[in-house]
Amino acid sequence: MRKVIGIGETVLDIIFKNEQPIAAVPGGSVFNGLISLGRSGLNTTFISETGNDRVGRNIIQFLKDNHVDASNISVYPETKSPVSLAFLNDQNDAEYVFYKDHPNDKLDFVCPDIQPDDIVMFGSYYAVNPVIRPQMQSFLEYARSHGAILYYDVNFRASHRGEVVKLRANILENLEYADIVRGSKEDFEVMFNMTEAETVYRSQISFYTKNFIYTQGADPLEVRGVGGLSKQYAVTPMDTVSTIGAGDNFNAGFVYGMVKYGITREMLENGVSESLWDQVIAEAQQFSANVCQSINNSVDLAFAAKKKQEMEVCLKEMEENN
């Protein structure tokens, strides 16, 4: 089976509702998606760093318990693992406060084996952080040269608005590496002061990659693809418990869909059919909707078991057809 390799931060999310803590869940943007993919039966590996403390040990065990290879996690003995406080509002959207005690980011790891059409997920501030940029850049180069598909979730929060100018070169370089770029309306407003999908695509994205996903919370998401594909997808209204993992699990569902329907890097470069886009976006929306129904950051075990079964059937059919 194709591998999915994620690189990103680890954090313990302490979730508050009405100013009271209601849960503590291991998290991180790419981390959340990989947990869902590991639960759904995919071959997953996570590259990150953590402290040699109780939080760090719990995070590594959580990865292992959810079938994610944690052998590329760097553990630093004199570092406290990061913690975030997530305050849910009346709409169950979160406002964050981060506590990080790393004396310095290092990101010291051995690159895992990467084969053609394996999928690499990267994004958030971690993907543009100047302190670890050399390591991030060399990993993305390595993945690209080995034929991987690079999926970039911009996820650029308003708290970093003041750093946009300083980080612009890293952002643009990430766009250049990426085969698929996903970002939210808020991301592009913060980075480029633009709020229309078509404007963002034409002025900032299409020069680097033609495959683009623009999400707008409960409003319809927009897709652009090779060959002039331009399509809008409605988002099903629902009552949410927490939207903390919504975007992260949209990414997971999209990657799951790429593996399930056999989408390769060559197909992405030459143009994926509209019907295949429909199927993969449907998977992304299912993963995202599921995670919004609980306080957890990843899909629930019953949903994951169903997706694991679906994947096994699809891969068997592909094997028979080949």
Secondary structure by P-SEA (a helix, b strand, c coil): cbbbbbbbbbbbbbccccccccccccccaaaaaaaaaaaaccbbbbbbcccccaaaaaaaaaaaaaccccccbbbbcccccbbbbbbbcccccccbbbbbcccccccccccccccccbbbbbbccccccccaaaaaaaaaaaaaaabbbbbbccccccccccccccaaaaaaaaaaaccbbbbcaaaaaaacccccaaaaaaccccccccbbbbbccccbbbbbbcccccbbbbbbbbbbccccaaaaaaaaaaaaaaaaacccaaaaaacccaaaaaaaaaaaaaaaaaaaacccccccaaaaaaaaaaaaaaaaaaaaac
